[in-house]
Each structure stands twice: as C-alpha cells, then as structure tokens.
Amino acid sequence: MSTRSASPDDSGAGETEIIRLPARRTGIIGRVSDYAIRTLDGDDVVEANTLFRAALHSRPSEAEHRAEVRAGYPAGRALGVLDGDDLVGTAMSFPSALAVPGGAVRSMAAVSRIAVRADHTRRGVLTMLQKHQLADLAGRGEVFASLRASEASIYGRFGYGVAERIRSITVRSAIARIRPTVPRVGHTRLVDQTRIDSLLPALYERIGLHRAGMITRPDELWRARFLGWRTSSDLIRTAVHSDADGTDDGFVVYRTAKDGSGFTSFLEVIDLHGATPTATRELWRFLLSIDLIDSIKVMMQAVDDPLEWLLTDRRAVEVTGVEDATWLRILDVPTALAARTYAGGDAVVIEVEDPQLPANSGRYRIDGEGAHRTEEPADLVMSVAVLGALYLGDVAPSALACSGWLTATDETVLARADRLFRTTIPPYCGTFF
Ligand SMILES: CC(=O)SCCNC(=O)CCNC(=O)[C@H](O)C(C)(C)COP(=O)(O)OP(=O)(O)OC[C@H]1O[C@@H](n2cnc3c(N)ncnc32)[C@H](O)[C@@H]1OP(=O)(O)O
C-alpha cells in the first residue's frame, strides 16, 4: 500500500505527485547517495503511473481505473527510485519482440513511462534507473530495448540510437479521391467499440510482424491502450477490413472531433494495420468515404507509405513532419548481429564500444552469410548507439560517418558497409508505447 497527499478538500482536483511508499528493507537493488532503487509491484505501480503522468503534465488516472492501470504493468518490470519514503523516479518496460531485417523476431523490452519528479531532476536519478534497467534487461536475455523519446537529447548516452523514423500527414478529404482504376477488394465494417478488447489483439497477431521494425504487443500494452481509448473524451471508433474470402485482415482505430463550425470534423488515425498493402488501401478507402470530415491526420505513418500514389490528386496529402520513432538499444550485440540478414558483397569488420554493457564491446565480422566475433582489425569503429541506428536499415553507415558518428579506415569500407546493411524498405513499427 502507498499513500498520496491530496488537496485539502480531498476532491482529487489538486492531487500532487508527492507519493510516499512505505519503507521496505527488502527489494532494494541499488543505492546512490540518498537514493535507493527497487522493483515496484502491487499498487505501487499505480503510484509510479501517477508520477509519470505528472511529469508529462497530466492528471492522475481516476481512482476507479486503478485496477486497469495496474493491469497495464507487467509483473516485475517496473523500477522506482526512492528518496527516503518518497517515490521520485520510475521506469518500466513491456516484454515484446522485434522483427529484424530478413524476418527473424528477437526479444525486445519496450521501455516506457520514464519519469523523475520535477524537484529531483538533473541529480542522476534517470542515470540510476537506466543503469539498473539495462543490466536487468540484459540479464533476462533480452536482445533489444526500444523506446520513444520525449526529447531527442536524453537517451543517446545510454546506448539508444534512432533506428526508425515516421512521417505525419494531413489529408484534405475534400480533394482526396481514390483513383477509379484501383479495384475495390473485400469490405470494411464498423465494429462494436465495447468489444474491441476481444477482437484487436488477435487480429494484430494474425496480421503478424511482416516488416522490420514491427513489434509484438503484450497483453499489458493492449490493456494500457484500451484504458486510454475508453477514458478519452473524444469519439473513438474502430473499423475492420475483411478480404474477398471474408477473413479479417486489417483494422483502423480513429478519433473524430468537431472543428467548431458544427457540421465538419477532423479525423485522426490512432492505429492502422493491414496484413497486406491491399488491406491497408481498403481501410483508407473507408476513411476517405466518411462524411463531414474536413481533414484526416496521421501522426505515425511509414516514411515510404504510398498513400499519395493511391489518389487522383497527390497534393491532397501534405507531409507535416518527419520524426524519430524507434530508439533502439542493442542489449546483446552478438545475437542481434547474427539475427538479421545482410545483402551480399565483401565483408567488413566493425568494432563496437559499449561501456555500459561491456560484454558487447569487441569486433565483429559481417558479410552476406552473417556476423560473428573476430580478432581481425576493424574497418569501422562505432558506439553501440550508432549500431542501434544502423541496425534496421533506416540510415546508411556512410551518412553516419559523414556526420562524425562513426570512423572508417577509408571510403571503400563505407561503400561495402552501406551495401551490407542496406534493406529494400525502411523499417516501420506502427506501435506507440
Ligand atoms: C521512454 C519515455 O518514457 S520518454 C518520457 C521521459 N520522461 C519525461 O520526459 C518526463 C519529464 N522529464 C523527466 O522526468 C526527467 O527530466 C528525465 C527523465 C527526462 C531526466 O531525468 P534526470 O534524473 O533529470 O536525468 P539525469 O539527472 O540522470 O541526467 C542524465 C544526463 O542527461 C541529461 N538530461 C536529462 N534530461 C535531459 C533533458 N530533458 N534534456 C537534455 N539533457 C537531459 C542531464 O543533463 C545529464 O547529463 P550529464 O550526464 O552530461 O550530466
């Protein structure tokens, strides 16, 4: 049990993130000066969630949702930093798995809900959390950790590199028409929003990890998502596409909101996945057919999404931004390097530097057949964060060499490395956590 101080009238309106967890002698896994770090369990994760929400300037979840908030935390994966009895920092992760170039899938911790109480920042609390979290995840045998960064300047120092980017778009519905020669396949239906819990996880699993960068969604991640959608003040709807044989093969979750004039609204795509490009295309056909929508926004779309090619007027799609999405931290470099495929060509030897997880440091020979440790001299030297950036194929080694992120013995090495790491399409995750 834990206690949280509340406003004098106890209405909850003024609740703060001053959270006291009872002193415990057990479960402490580390100490730095006045701070102790321990694994959080039971209702303590709900308090950690309140701390996280406060750090993002959001109010706590309603008391009636306590059980659901708790269900959104996998057991044994939340950490808390305590200053005396005060919870002042937290981090957690979901157990997931990542599809890598070539189609293999390896374990991945989806790291999330990192927060330090506003009056304790810049004193090393996150550094303490990261040190323990990385060691814990590597100790569990997880191959990757991944996160979405609130700010780009935070996580490189902990070995995370930008491995995937996404684009955001606005579609002007009034001029967005699907080219008439594009065949209509299957059909799309709205589903009962109160029943999506039993529909979407299985459908997402059936869609599968068909692209490098996609990740599995554990139950706790879905629970957290459903809670967010249920408690949103916006109107949220779900549509499912089935193919010509009647098999469900894609879904879209979207919200609509009025723009103030009364009759027109905008629509925002929250989650859209198709097992095939055709399923995704047909979901777009549905979205574009909804009446009284001025514009459609997508915050998280693959950078190579072909939507504009589908339309009679490609300028109906305005790209409003391109941002970093997956920050990848390779926890087990030998396993990660061996898991992905490489285009052919001559070998390169890379030297990886990883002071936080030194078992990763060393030289690796990579060629079209795979990758393994070697004692040969290095052609390229890079940090584990830079290897994370290269790994899914989003950026070429030559681009990172030119910007000073890695060093190469000569230009010909870079051409070889570019060829080896190149992938046919850029990575895309499509899951926020
Ligand atoms: C995956 C996610 O959950 S993303 C959400 C992350 N959470 C938030 O953004 C919520 C608001 N912010 C916070 O809670 C905190 O400021 C955190 C978690 C970002 C940082 O925690 P802190 O305890 O202040 O970090 P810590 O003191 O360990 O700093 C480590 C280093 O990172 C730097 N750093 C930390 N945060 C930032 C930042 N926002 N911008 C720039 N540098 C930063 C520090 O200056 C320090 O650098 P140094 O090693 O050269 O001295």
The ligand as an ORCA input file, in Angstrom:
! r2SCAN-3c Opt
* xyz 0 1
  C      10.681      6.452    -22.761
  C       9.924      7.558    -22.052
  O       9.213      7.270    -21.141
  S      10.092      9.127    -22.647
  C       9.481     10.135    -21.311
  C      10.620     10.666    -20.474
  N      10.037     11.486    -19.404
  C       9.872     12.810    -19.496
  O      10.238     13.450    -20.466
  C       9.182     13.434    -18.314
  C       9.825     14.750    -17.891
  N      11.268     14.647    -17.625
  C      11.785     13.877    -16.659
  O      11.105     13.153    -15.958
  C      13.284     13.937    -16.446
  O      13.758     15.224    -16.742
  C      14.078     12.921    -17.319
  C      13.589     11.513    -17.043
  C      13.921     13.229    -18.810
  C      15.573     13.048    -16.981
  O      15.789     12.634    -15.643
  P      17.008     13.196    -14.758
  O      17.009     12.442    -13.488
  O      16.956     14.671    -14.710
  O      18.260     12.757    -15.637
  P      19.756     12.661    -15.077
  O      19.951     13.645    -13.955
  O      20.103     11.248    -14.783
  O      20.537     13.163    -16.359
  C      21.454     12.388    -17.077
  C      22.052     13.222    -18.168
  O      21.058     13.526    -19.134
  C      20.905     14.937    -19.276
  N      19.487     15.179    -19.438
  C      18.495     14.635    -18.719
  N      17.312     15.098    -19.156
  C      17.569     15.935    -20.164
  C      16.757     16.729    -20.997
  N      15.424     16.731    -20.862
  N      17.369     17.471    -21.927
  C      18.700     17.470    -22.057
  N      19.551     16.731    -21.285
  C      18.968     15.987    -20.354
  C      21.440     15.519    -17.988
  O      21.864     16.843    -18.150
  C      22.575     14.582    -17.685
  O      23.709     14.911    -18.490
  P      25.201     14.672    -17.967
  O      25.344     13.182    -17.761
  O      26.048     15.202    -19.073
  O      25.301     15.423    -16.690
*
